Structures are given as structure tokens and as C-alpha cells.
């Protein structure tokens, strides 16, 4: 909220709003009384009372009182090069942003024009004459987040770490390790590594890749499924960076010939985040991949995953059955685990015993018994599943049915009164049953045990900040199997690319879902050895929305692009 100080007192501001007819005198008196009791800013109280719709109203009249113009940043598209004239850390610290430049005069949006120090500091840093304009604190904060997102230069990140600096959550280790860690904590490279991780978390990256080559070291973030290269790091830091990460993950820094795996726990702005670390020797050094496991980024509300309403209804109905198998299929990285977690969260009540076997356990859930598979010591999916049946379970999740043994035990569990969730790697829902039969599961058992199959894909969402409707329909739309009339009638959108989406035109991801309940007719067809094509045809007759159809609908809604749907689905 805005700071009202100096000549711009609360009473003066209130009188200005009264004289302008924005609020009444009674509203001002009431607001001043509340403001004094609750020690809140007058503008905040007025908005809370409903006397004014938003702070933009207050911003306008502060500008009038100080004889300074006011602007709505939401209506402007700023030049990133001009924005960068004010360093990231200064902009965030004082909540200011450069709007435009006229010769040697820099027009700067501020929320507290009475703070002379801020204006002097910006003048000194930029070397420009400063012309302030008033904008609300909230709009400036949003603009800073949007236009400084693309700044991943490590020097800038290190200067601006401040409260975002990571705190290592220490786990038990011996004295020698702690002493070694204490030595490394004093090195400048600590902030270098912290800044790499902090920037990845800010950008909502899922993975960090650090790769050593003959004459350079490369850092890439996987954002919305694609790897994006960050600013280069000085080559001399390559060994130090790897050693620092090893110490954070409690790995052996002297071992450079064998792969190593570990975990790091960090805290950033009161968020506890796990990083799963994998280190692999290469010919020019060691490659590091850190998977970011942020509970905040995990969407476990099935109503917000992007399922079509019919698919969502079928899924909800299936997960509340007393027994049977529910299979989620798709390639690696298609969001299968998220879908399963959303189901378990909905079922996680005090009166049920839920057990899972996962490889690895990515997120911890209170009330669910989770087991990490360790094949090297014999704790396979099949072994875990067999043990689960002696633990009085109601609901079982097995990370993946990889072989006949696991499939047979899952079928047995489903037919003896348990609800079983699992995944398979198949292209669509109708072909999944055939995959089980190919593993050696009898068709009559598969048909009677499986209750629903959900196939899914992940597609990138168009960035809302730079989305626009294409005037000319792309020729590629014909690849979706649409008629010319359907193409002409369908709106098509894309993203221009902006600082908020790092110039990609995409921001965030959503799912495409194909839910196929096993009806009595489909069960009969499976036993009679019908082909996947015949089963698919019957499922569509019964109302199944295919992956391709789900994708076309998301194009029509302006959620994703035709290229994404063509790349992830088949007709």
C-alpha cells in the first residue's frame, strides 16, 4: 500500500478526496477513526470500507496534491531496455520502475513521491534527471515482476538476493562434513549457487541443468517442459560449483568418476523446497541435474487440472468405487503422478488406510503411507505391493505396472476388495488393456478388474500477457482433422512473446485427458478379443472425449496453440 507522509498527511488526503466528491465527510471521519485504532493506512481503510473501489483512485489524487502526474501502469507496455536502467535490486527495494525516457530525463513511476532520497538515489545510479509520476504500489510491484523476470544475469541475481537468499536446511551428518560445509559457506561461490537455485524457483522451473564443456559451463532451466539457457557463468567456477552442490546434498566431493544421487532441502521465503540431485561424470567434468520438488507448485485439486467435465465426472465416480483398478497412462512427464496424487488427496480421510509405492517419492502427504522403491535391495513394485496386502490396506497406489508379476498382484488386490491406482506407458486409453494382456494378464481378469483408464498429455498454455487472436487461420489446423468450415468458425490464438514469458509466448501448462470407463459392453469386447480401434469406437459412442478432441477444445478456448495439440496427440 502507499505510504502517505510529509506534507501528504492522512487528513489532507482525506479532505482532497472529500472536496473531489470521491468520498463523503462521514466516510472520512469513520475511516480516520478506524485508521487510528487499527494502525492501517487511510487508503487501505477506504478500500476495505468500500468507500473507494481501488487504490488507483487514491493514486490519482495524491498526484494532484503534489502537482505530479499519475499513470495506470496496467495500460502501458514498457520498453525492457529502459526498465533496466534501474537495477533490479533498486527497483524492488524502493518499489519504482522506469516508464520512459526523453533525452536525459527518465520518467519513473513511484508510489511515495515525498521520499526525496529515493529520487536522489535513482538520479545518482542512472545519471539521468528524474521526473516522477505517481502509480499505485500494487501496480508497480506487478510491473517489476513482469519486466524483471527475464533478468537472470547472476551478478544481478546475487545483488538482489536479499530476503530471497536460500537457507540450507541441515540434516544429520558427521563432524567432518559439517566442518567442510562451514569452510565452503565462507566462499563467494555460495551466493553464486544459491542464486542459480533461487532464480530457478522464481521462474517456476522444474529442473536445473549444469553442464561442463571443454571451455564453458552452461546453466539451463526446464520451464514449462522446455530447456532454456540462462546467462553464462565464468568457466573458472565449474569445479567449485559442483563441489558446493555436493556438500549441500551430502555427497562425496572427492568422487568424480561415479554417478551420485542426493537431496537438498532449502528454505526460500518460508517455503520448504526439496531438490533431488543427480550427478553424472562426463568427459569434461560432471553434469548436475536438480529436480525442484516444490509442494506449492503441486496441483492436487483434480477440478483444476484441466479435465473436460465428462472426464472429470467419470474419474470422480471411479475413484469412489469400493474396489477395482484405475489406470493413468501416458509418456514420461505427462502428469500421471499429479493425477494420482489428486485422487489420493480426495480420498485421504481418517477412516481409510492408503499405501503407495513410488520410484521415487516426490512429495510427502500426511496420512498416506508412502514407500520408496529400491530395486537394488529387492524392494521392487511387486515386492512392495505384496507386502501391502498384509498391511490391511483400503487403497493402494503402485507407481507403475512394469511387468507381469506386478500386474498379477495388482489384479489380485483389486479382485479381493481393494481400490488400486497405477500407471502404464501407452499412447491412449483403448490400447492400455491390450498392454496388460501382452504382459500375460488373462483378458477376462483385466476386463473385470479395470474400472477406468485415463490417458493424458501435457501442453503449454498461451501466455495471458501477450495472447492475441490470429487473423489468418494457420494451414496446420488441417492436421487436426477439421473440416474447412470448422477451421473457419474456430478462433485461434497465440502468444507474441513478452518479458513475462521470456519471449516464448507460453506460460504454464495444462492437461489433455481421455477418460474411458470400462462399461459392460467394453468388458464384453475385451473378453472377445476386440481390437483397440474397435474398443475406441465403442468408447466414443458412449461419450468418451479423445485426447485430440480435448486439445481442439482447448484451442477453441484460447488456452493452448494448435502446434501444441498437433505435437502431443494423434487423430
RADA-V32838 format. One record per pair of residues at least 4 apart in sequence whose C-alpha atoms are under 8 Angstrom apart, sorted by the first residue. I is the first residue (numbers start at 0). J is the second residue. D is the distance in Angstrom with one decimal. If there is no record, write none. Layout:
i	j	d
I	J	D
I	J	D
//
This chain:
i	j	d
0	40	7.6
0	42	7.7
0	43	6.9
0	135	7.5
0	136	5.6
0	137	6.9
1	40	7.8
1	42	7.5
1	110	5.8
1	111	6.5
1	135	6.8
1	136	5.8
2	40	7.5
2	110	7.4
2	111	5.9
3	7	5.6
3	8	5.9
3	9	6.6
3	40	7.7
3	111	7.1
4	8	5.5
4	9	7.9
4	113	6.9
5	113	6.5
6	113	7.8
7	11	6.2
7	12	6.3
7	61	7.6
7	64	7.6
7	65	7.9
7	113	7.8
8	12	6.1
9	13	6.0
9	31	8.0
9	41	6.2
10	14	6.1
10	31	8.0
11	15	6.1
12	16	6.4
12	60	7.8
12	61	7.1
12	64	8.0
13	17	6.2
13	27	6.1
13	41	8.0
14	18	6.0
14	27	7.9
15	19	6.1
15	60	7.2
15	64	7.7
16	20	6.3
16	21	5.2
16	22	5.9
16	57	7.9
16	60	7.2
17	21	5.9
17	22	5.1
17	23	5.5
17	24	6.1
17	27	7.5
21	51	7.3
22	26	6.3
22	27	7.0
22	50	6.2
22	51	7.3
23	27	6.3
24	28	6.3
25	29	6.2
26	30	6.0
26	50	7.0
27	31	6.1
28	32	6.3
29	33	6.3
30	34	5.9
30	41	6.7
30	44	6.1
30	45	6.2
30	48	7.8
31	35	6.1
31	41	6.8
32	36	6.4
33	37	5.9
33	38	7.9
33	39	7.9
33	44	7.2
34	38	5.3
34	39	5.1
34	40	6.3
34	41	5.9
34	44	6.5
35	39	7.3
39	43	6.7
39	44	6.7
40	44	6.4
41	45	6.2
42	46	6.3
42	54	6.7
42	57	6.7
43	47	6.2
43	54	7.8
44	48	6.0
45	49	6.2
45	50	5.3
45	51	6.0
46	50	6.0
46	51	5.2
46	52	6.0
46	53	5.8
46	54	7.1
51	56	7.0
52	56	7.5
53	57	7.7
54	58	6.1
54	135	6.3
55	59	6.3
55	71	7.6
55	134	7.4
55	135	6.0
56	60	6.8
57	61	6.2
58	62	6.4
58	69	6.7
58	110	7.8
58	133	6.3
58	134	5.9
58	135	5.7
59	63	6.6
59	68	7.8
59	69	5.5
59	70	7.8
59	133	7.4
59	134	7.9
60	64	6.2
61	65	6.2
61	67	8.0
61	133	7.6
62	66	5.7
62	67	4.5
62	68	5.3
62	69	5.6
62	132	7.5
62	133	5.8
63	67	6.1
63	68	7.0
65	112	7.9
67	131	7.2
67	132	5.9
67	133	6.8
68	131	7.9
68	132	5.2
68	133	6.2
69	132	5.3
69	133	4.4
69	134	5.9
70	108	7.9
70	132	6.8
70	133	6.3
70	134	5.6
71	75	7.3
71	134	6.3
71	138	7.6
72	76	8.0
72	134	7.1
72	138	6.2
72	139	7.1
72	142	7.3
73	138	6.9
77	81	7.7
77	82	7.2
77	98	6.1
77	99	7.4
78	82	6.3
78	98	7.6
78	99	7.4
79	83	6.2
79	146	6.4
79	498	7.7
80	84	6.9
81	97	6.3
81	98	7.2
81	99	6.4
81	100	7.1
82	96	6.4
82	97	4.8
82	98	6.7
82	99	7.9
82	146	7.3
83	87	7.3
83	97	7.7
83	147	7.8
84	97	7.2
84	125	6.3
85	89	6.6
85	90	6.3
85	96	7.1
85	97	6.7
85	121	7.2
85	124	7.5
85	125	6.6
86	90	6.2
86	155	7.7
87	91	6.2
87	147	6.6
87	155	6.9
87	159	6.6
88	92	5.9
88	155	7.6
88	158	6.5
88	159	4.4
88	160	7.9
89	93	6.1
89	94	7.8
89	95	7.8
90	94	5.3
90	95	4.9
90	96	5.9
90	143	7.2
91	95	7.0
91	140	7.7
91	143	7.1
93	117	6.9
94	109	6.8
94	110	7.4
94	136	7.0
94	139	6.5
94	140	6.4
94	143	7.9
95	107	6.7
95	108	5.6
95	109	4.9
95	110	7.4
95	139	6.5
95	143	8.0
96	107	5.7
96	108	5.4
96	109	7.1
96	139	6.7
96	142	7.6
96	143	6.8
97	105	6.9
97	106	6.0
97	107	4.4
97	108	6.3
98	105	7.7
98	106	5.6
98	107	5.5
98	108	6.4
99	105	6.2
99	106	5.3
99	107	7.4
100	104	5.7
100	105	4.6
100	106	5.9
101	105	6.5
101	106	7.8
103	127	5.3
103	128	6.1
104	127	5.6
104	128	4.6
104	129	5.8
104	130	6.7
105	127	6.0
105	128	6.0
105	129	5.0
105	130	6.0
106	129	6.0
106	130	4.7
106	131	5.8
106	132	7.0
107	129	6.8
107	130	6.2
107	131	4.9
107	132	6.1
108	131	5.9
108	132	4.9
108	133	5.6
108	134	5.9
108	139	7.3
109	131	6.5
109	132	6.2
109	133	5.3
109	134	5.9
109	135	7.7
109	136	7.5
109	139	7.4
110	133	5.6
110	134	5.4
110	135	5.5
110	136	5.3
110	139	7.8
111	133	7.5
112	131	7.1
112	132	7.9
112	133	7.1
114	118	7.2
115	119	6.3
116	120	6.0
117	121	6.2
118	122	6.1
118	129	6.8
118	131	7.9
119	123	6.2
120	124	6.2
121	125	5.9
121	126	8.0
121	129	7.5
122	126	5.4
122	127	5.4
122	128	6.0
122	129	6.0
123	127	7.6
134	138	6.8
134	139	6.7
135	139	6.4
136	140	6.2
137	141	6.3
138	142	6.2
139	143	6.1
140	144	6.3
141	145	6.2
142	146	6.0
143	147	5.6
143	148	7.9
144	148	5.8
144	499	7.9
145	498	6.2
145	499	4.8
146	498	5.5
146	499	6.5
147	498	7.5
148	202	7.4
148	498	6.4
148	499	6.0
148	501	7.5
149	498	5.7
149	499	7.1
149	501	5.6
150	155	7.5
150	156	7.9
151	155	7.2
151	156	6.6
151	198	6.9
151	229	6.4
151	230	6.2
152	156	6.3
152	229	7.6
152	230	5.3
152	231	8.0
153	157	6.0
153	191	7.0
153	194	6.7
153	195	7.3
153	230	7.0
153	232	7.6
154	158	6.2
155	159	6.2
156	160	5.8
156	194	5.9
156	198	7.3
157	190	6.3
157	191	6.8
157	194	5.9
160	164	5.2
160	194	7.1
162	268	7.0
163	197	7.1
163	267	5.9
163	268	6.1
164	190	7.9
164	193	6.7
164	194	7.4
164	197	7.1
164	267	6.8
165	193	6.0
165	197	6.8
165	265	6.2
165	266	5.7
165	267	5.3
166	265	5.6
166	266	5.1
166	267	6.8
167	247	7.4
167	263	7.8
167	264	6.3
167	265	4.8
167	266	6.6
168	263	7.9
168	264	5.3
168	265	5.5
168	266	6.9
169	264	7.6
172	176	6.4
172	177	6.8
172	249	7.8
173	177	6.5
174	178	6.1
175	179	6.2
176	180	6.1
176	246	7.7
176	249	7.6
177	181	6.1
178	182	6.4
179	183	6.5
179	246	7.9
180	184	6.2
180	246	6.3
180	247	7.7
181	185	7.0
182	186	7.5
183	189	7.1
183	243	7.0
184	189	6.1
185	189	7.5
187	191	6.9
188	192	6.2
188	236	7.6
188	239	7.1
188	240	6.8
188	243	7.8
189	193	6.1
189	243	7.1
190	194	5.8
191	195	6.4
191	240	8.0
192	196	6.5
192	240	6.5
192	243	7.5
192	244	7.6
193	197	5.9
194	198	5.9
195	199	6.3
196	200	6.3
196	207	7.7
197	201	6.2
197	267	7.7
198	202	6.2
199	203	6.3
199	204	5.2
199	205	7.9
199	206	7.9
199	207	7.0
199	220	6.5
200	204	6.0
200	291	7.7
202	222	7.4
203	222	6.7
203	296	7.9
204	220	5.9
204	221	5.3
204	222	4.6
204	223	7.3
204	291	7.3
205	220	7.4
205	221	5.6
205	222	6.3
205	223	7.9
205	224	8.0
205	290	6.0
205	291	5.2
205	292	7.5
206	220	5.8
206	221	5.2
206	222	7.8
206	288	6.7
206	289	5.5
206	290	4.5
206	291	5.7
207	218	7.2
207	219	6.0
207	220	4.8
207	221	6.6
207	287	7.8
207	288	5.5
207	289	5.0
207	290	6.6
207	291	7.7
208	217	7.9
208	218	5.6
208	219	5.1
208	220	6.3
208	286	7.4
208	287	5.8
208	288	4.6
208	289	6.7
209	216	7.1
209	217	5.8
209	218	4.7
209	219	6.6
209	286	5.7
209	287	5.0
209	288	6.4
210	216	5.7
210	217	5.2
210	218	6.5
210	285	7.0
210	286	4.7
210	287	6.6
211	215	6.4
211	216	4.6
211	217	6.5
211	237	7.0
211	281	7.9
211	283	5.9
211	284	5.5
211	285	6.4
211	286	6.3
212	216	5.9
212	217	7.8
212	283	5.4
212	284	7.3
213	283	5.7
214	234	6.9
215	232	7.9
215	233	7.6
215	234	5.3
216	231	7.1
216	232	6.3
216	233	7.4
216	234	5.7
216	237	6.5
217	228	7.4
217	229	7.7
217	231	6.2
217	232	7.0
218	228	6.0
218	229	5.6
218	230	7.4
218	231	7.0
218	232	7.7
219	226	6.0
219	227	5.3
219	228	4.3
219	229	5.5
220	226	5.4
220	227	5.3
220	228	6.5
220	229	7.2
221	225	5.1
221	226	4.2
221	227	6.2
222	226	6.3
222	227	7.0
223	459	6.4
223	505	7.9
223	506	6.9
223	507	5.7
223	508	6.1
224	459	7.8
232	236	7.5
233	237	7.8
236	240	5.9
237	241	6.5
238	242	6.2
239	243	6.1
240	244	6.3
241	245	6.2
241	285	7.4
241	287	7.5
242	246	6.2
242	252	5.7
243	247	6.3
244	248	6.2
245	249	5.9
245	250	4.9
245	251	6.7
245	252	5.9
246	250	5.9
246	251	7.6
246	252	6.9
247	263	6.0
248	261	5.3
248	262	5.1
248	263	4.9
248	276	7.1
249	261	7.0
249	262	7.8
250	259	7.2
250	260	7.7
250	261	6.7
255	280	6.4
255	285	7.2
256	280	5.9
257	279	7.0
257	280	6.4
258	277	7.4
258	278	5.5
258	279	4.6
258	280	6.3
259	277	6.0
259	278	5.1
259	279	6.8
260	275	7.6
260	276	5.6
260	277	4.6
260	278	6.3
261	275	6.1
261	276	5.0
261	277	6.6
262	273	6.9
262	274	5.6
262	275	4.6
262	276	5.4
263	273	5.8
263	274	5.0
263	275	6.5
263	276	7.2
264	271	7.0
264	272	5.9
264	273	4.7
264	274	6.3
265	271	5.9
265	272	5.4
265	273	6.4
265	274	7.8
266	270	5.4
266	271	4.6
266	272	6.1
267	271	6.7
267	272	7.6
271	293	7.5
272	291	7.2
272	292	6.0
272	293	5.0
272	294	7.1
273	291	6.2
273	292	5.0
273	293	6.5
274	289	5.8
274	290	5.4
274	291	4.7
274	292	5.8
275	289	5.4
275	290	5.0
275	291	6.7
275	292	7.4
276	287	7.1
276	288	5.9
276	289	4.6
276	290	6.6
277	287	5.8
277	288	5.3
277	289	6.4
278	285	6.4
278	286	5.7
278	287	4.7
278	288	6.6
279	285	5.5
279	286	5.2
279	287	6.6
280	284	6.0
280	285	4.3
280	286	6.3
281	285	5.4
281	286	6.6
292	361	6.7
292	362	7.2
293	297	6.8
294	362	6.9
297	337	7.3
298	303	7.5
298	304	7.2
298	337	6.9
298	341	7.5
299	337	6.5
299	338	7.3
299	340	6.0
299	341	4.1
299	342	7.8
299	344	6.9
300	304	6.9
300	341	5.6
301	306	7.9
301	311	7.8
301	338	7.0
301	341	5.4
301	342	7.1
302	306	7.2
302	311	7.3
304	338	7.9
304	509	6.6
304	510	6.3
305	509	6.0
305	510	5.5
305	511	7.0
305	512	8.0
306	310	6.1
306	311	5.6
306	510	7.0
306	511	6.8
306	512	5.8
307	311	6.1
307	512	7.2
307	549	7.1
308	312	6.1
309	313	6.2
309	543	7.9
309	544	8.0
310	314	6.1
310	512	7.1
310	513	6.8
310	514	5.2
310	543	7.6
310	544	7.5
311	315	6.1
312	316	6.2
313	317	6.2
313	514	7.0
313	516	6.9
314	318	6.2
314	451	7.5
314	453	8.0
314	514	7.1
315	319	6.6
316	320	6.9
317	325	7.4
317	450	6.7
317	451	6.5
317	516	7.9
318	325	7.5
318	342	6.8
318	346	8.0
318	418	7.9
319	346	7.9
320	418	7.3
321	416	6.8
321	417	6.9
321	418	6.2
322	413	5.6
322	414	7.1
322	415	7.8
322	416	5.0
322	417	4.6
322	418	4.2
322	419	7.3
323	413	4.5
323	414	6.6
323	416	7.4
323	417	6.5
323	418	5.1
323	419	6.1
323	448	5.1
323	449	5.8
323	450	5.8
324	409	7.6
324	410	7.4
324	413	5.9
324	418	6.1
324	419	4.7
324	420	5.8
324	421	7.6
324	448	5.8
324	449	4.5
324	450	5.7
324	451	7.2
325	418	7.9
325	419	6.3
325	420	5.0
325	421	6.6
325	449	6.1
325	450	5.8
325	451	5.1
325	452	6.0
325	453	7.8
326	420	6.0
326	421	5.1
326	422	5.3
326	423	7.0
326	449	7.6
326	451	6.5
326	452	4.8
326	453	6.2
327	335	6.0
327	338	7.8
327	339	7.6
327	420	7.9
327	421	6.4
327	422	4.7
327	423	6.6
327	452	5.9
327	453	4.7
327	454	5.8
327	455	7.5
328	335	6.7
328	422	5.4
328	423	4.9
328	424	5.5
328	425	5.7
328	426	7.4
328	427	7.1
328	428	7.1
328	431	7.6
328	452	7.4
328	453	6.1
328	454	4.6
328	455	6.4
329	333	6.0
329	335	7.0
329	423	6.9
329	424	5.2
329	425	5.5
329	426	6.0
329	427	7.1
329	454	5.7
329	455	5.5
329	456	6.5
330	424	5.6
330	425	7.0
330	426	7.4
330	456	7.7
331	424	7.7
332	457	7.8
333	455	6.5
333	456	4.9
333	457	5.1
333	510	7.9
334	338	6.5
334	455	7.5
334	456	7.2
334	457	6.8
334	510	7.6
335	339	6.4
335	422	7.1
335	455	7.4
336	340	6.0
336	398	7.9
337	341	6.2
338	342	6.5
339	343	6.3
339	420	7.1
339	421	7.9
340	344	6.0
341	345	6.4
342	346	6.4
343	347	5.8
343	353	7.9
346	351	8.0
347	351	7.0
347	353	7.3
347	366	6.8
347	367	7.2
348	366	7.7
349	366	7.6
351	392	7.7
351	393	5.9
351	394	7.4
352	367	7.4
352	391	7.4
352	392	5.1
352	393	5.2
352	394	6.4
353	366	7.7
353	367	5.3
353	368	6.2
353	392	6.1
353	393	6.1
353	394	4.8
353	395	5.9
353	396	7.9
354	367	6.1
354	368	4.7
354	369	5.9
354	370	7.7
354	387	7.1
354	392	6.7
354	394	6.4
354	395	5.0
354	396	6.3
355	367	7.5
355	368	6.3
355	369	4.8
355	370	6.0
355	395	5.7
355	396	4.5
355	397	5.8
355	398	7.4
356	360	7.9
356	369	6.0
356	370	4.7
356	371	5.8
356	372	6.2
356	380	6.4
356	383	6.5
356	384	7.3
356	396	6.3
356	397	5.0
356	398	5.8
357	369	7.3
357	370	6.2
357	371	5.2
357	372	5.8
357	380	7.8
357	397	6.5
357	398	4.8
358	371	5.8
358	372	5.2
358	373	7.8
358	398	6.6
359	371	5.6
359	372	6.7
360	369	7.2
360	370	7.3
360	371	5.6
363	369	7.6
370	383	7.7
372	378	5.6
372	379	5.6
372	380	6.4
372	383	7.5
373	377	6.6
373	378	4.9
373	379	6.2
374	378	5.1
374	379	4.9
377	382	7.4
378	382	5.6
378	383	6.2
379	383	6.1
380	384	6.0
380	397	6.6
380	398	7.4
380	399	7.5
380	400	7.8
380	405	6.5
381	385	6.1
381	404	6.3
381	405	4.5
381	408	7.1
382	386	6.3
383	387	6.1
384	388	6.7
384	397	7.0
384	405	7.5
384	408	7.0
384	409	7.5
385	389	7.4
385	408	6.8
386	390	6.9
387	391	7.3
387	392	6.7
387	395	7.7
388	392	6.5
388	412	7.3
392	417	7.3
393	416	8.0
393	417	5.5
393	418	6.5
394	417	5.9
394	418	4.9
394	419	5.9
394	420	7.9
395	417	7.3
395	418	6.3
395	419	4.8
395	420	6.2
396	419	5.7
396	420	4.6
396	421	5.7
397	419	7.6
397	420	6.3
397	421	5.1
397	422	7.7
398	421	5.6
398	422	6.3
399	421	5.5
399	422	4.7
399	423	6.0
400	405	5.7
400	406	5.7
400	421	6.6
400	422	6.3
400	423	6.0
401	405	6.7
401	406	7.6
401	423	7.5
402	406	6.3
402	438	6.4
403	407	6.0
403	438	5.2
403	439	5.9
403	440	6.8
404	408	6.4
405	409	6.2
406	410	6.1
406	435	7.4
406	438	7.9
406	440	7.0
407	411	6.1
407	440	6.6
408	412	6.1
409	413	6.2
409	419	6.9
410	414	6.2
410	444	7.2
410	445	7.2
410	448	6.1
411	415	6.2
412	416	6.7
412	417	5.6
412	418	7.7
412	419	7.3
413	417	4.8
413	418	5.8
413	419	6.1
413	448	6.0
414	448	6.2
423	431	7.5
425	430	6.8
425	431	5.9
425	434	7.5
425	454	8.0
426	430	7.1
426	431	7.9
426	454	7.4
427	431	6.8
427	454	5.3
427	455	7.7
427	513	7.6
427	546	7.9
428	432	7.9
428	452	5.5
428	453	6.1
428	454	5.2
428	513	6.8
428	514	7.1
428	515	6.3
429	433	7.8
429	515	7.5
429	531	5.2
429	532	7.4
429	534	6.0
429	535	5.4
430	434	6.5
430	531	5.2
431	435	6.6
431	452	7.6
432	436	6.4
432	445	6.9
432	446	7.7
432	525	7.8
433	437	6.1
433	531	7.3
434	438	6.4
435	439	6.8
435	440	5.7
435	445	7.1
436	440	4.7
436	441	6.0
436	442	5.8
436	445	7.3
440	444	7.0
440	445	6.5
441	445	6.3
442	446	6.0
442	525	6.5
442	526	5.6
442	528	7.8
443	447	6.2
443	525	7.5
443	526	5.4
444	448	6.0
445	449	5.9
446	517	7.6
446	522	5.1
446	523	7.9
446	525	6.2
446	526	6.8
447	522	6.9
449	517	6.9
450	516	6.0
450	517	5.3
451	514	7.0
451	515	5.6
451	516	4.2
451	517	5.6
452	514	5.9
452	515	5.2
452	516	6.4
452	517	7.8
453	512	6.7
453	513	5.6
453	514	4.4
453	515	6.3
454	512	5.8
454	513	5.0
454	514	6.5
454	546	7.6
455	510	6.7
455	511	5.4
455	512	4.5
455	513	6.2
455	546	7.0
456	510	5.7
456	511	5.1
456	512	6.8
456	546	7.7
456	567	6.7
456	568	7.9
457	508	6.6
457	509	5.8
457	510	4.6
457	511	6.2
457	567	7.7
458	508	5.6
458	509	5.6
458	510	6.2
458	511	7.3
458	559	7.1
458	563	5.9
458	564	7.1
458	567	7.3
459	505	6.2
459	506	6.9
459	507	6.0
459	508	4.3
459	509	6.4
459	559	6.3
459	563	6.8
460	505	5.5
460	506	5.6
460	507	5.4
460	508	5.0
460	509	6.4
460	558	5.5
460	559	4.7
460	560	7.6
461	466	6.4
461	492	7.9
461	493	6.2
461	494	5.7
461	504	6.0
461	505	4.4
461	506	5.9
461	507	7.8
461	557	7.5
461	558	5.9
461	559	5.3
461	560	7.0
462	466	5.8
462	494	5.9
462	496	7.8
462	500	6.4
462	504	5.4
462	505	4.5
462	506	4.6
462	507	7.6
463	494	7.8
463	506	7.6
464	497	7.4
464	499	7.2
465	494	5.2
465	495	5.4
465	496	6.1
465	497	6.3
465	504	6.9
466	492	6.7
466	493	5.6
466	494	4.4
466	495	6.5
466	504	7.5
467	492	5.6
467	493	5.8
467	494	6.2
467	495	7.3
468	490	7.1
468	491	5.8
468	492	4.3
468	493	6.5
469	490	7.7
469	491	5.7
469	492	5.5
469	493	6.9
472	476	7.6
472	486	7.4
472	487	7.3
472	491	7.0
475	479	7.8
475	561	7.6
475	562	7.7
476	480	7.7
476	481	7.2
476	486	6.9
476	561	6.5
477	481	5.8
477	482	7.4
477	483	7.8
477	486	7.7
478	565	7.0
479	547	7.5
479	551	7.7
479	565	6.6
479	570	6.8
480	570	6.9
481	485	5.9
481	486	6.2
482	486	6.2
483	487	6.1
484	488	6.3
485	489	6.2
489	555	6.0
490	554	7.8
490	555	5.7
490	556	8.0
490	557	7.6
491	554	6.4
491	555	6.4
491	557	6.7
491	560	7.3
491	561	7.8
492	554	7.3
492	557	5.5
492	559	7.5
492	560	6.4
493	504	7.0
493	557	8.0
493	559	7.6
493	560	6.0
494	503	7.6
494	504	4.0
494	505	6.5
495	502	7.5
495	503	7.8
495	504	5.4
496	500	6.4
496	501	6.9
496	502	3.9
496	503	5.0
496	504	4.1
496	505	7.6
497	501	6.1
497	502	4.7
497	503	7.4
497	504	6.9
498	502	5.9
500	504	6.0
500	505	5.9
500	506	5.6
511	546	5.9
511	549	5.8
511	550	6.2
512	544	7.9
512	545	7.4
512	546	5.7
512	549	6.7
513	543	7.0
513	544	5.8
513	545	5.0
513	546	5.2
513	549	7.6
514	543	6.4
514	544	7.2
514	545	7.9
515	538	6.5
515	543	6.1
517	521	5.7
517	522	6.1
518	522	6.0
519	523	6.2
520	524	6.3
521	525	6.2
521	534	6.5
521	537	7.2
521	538	7.5
522	526	6.4
523	527	6.2
524	528	6.2
524	529	5.2
524	534	7.0
525	529	5.6
525	534	7.8
529	533	6.2
529	534	6.6
530	534	6.3
531	535	6.0
532	536	6.2
533	537	6.3
534	538	6.1
535	539	6.2
536	540	6.4
537	541	6.3
538	542	6.5
538	543	5.4
539	543	4.6
539	544	6.7
539	545	7.7
544	548	6.0
544	549	6.4
545	549	6.1
546	550	6.2
546	568	6.2
546	569	7.9
547	551	6.3
547	564	7.1
547	568	5.5
547	569	6.3
547	570	6.1
548	552	6.3
549	553	6.5
550	554	6.3
550	564	5.4
550	568	7.8
551	555	6.3
551	561	7.6
551	564	7.2
552	556	6.2
553	557	6.3
553	558	5.3
553	559	5.9
554	558	5.9
554	559	5.3
554	560	5.7
554	561	6.2
559	563	6.9
559	564	7.7
560	564	6.7
561	565	6.1
562	566	6.0
563	567	6.2
564	568	5.9
565	569	7.0
//
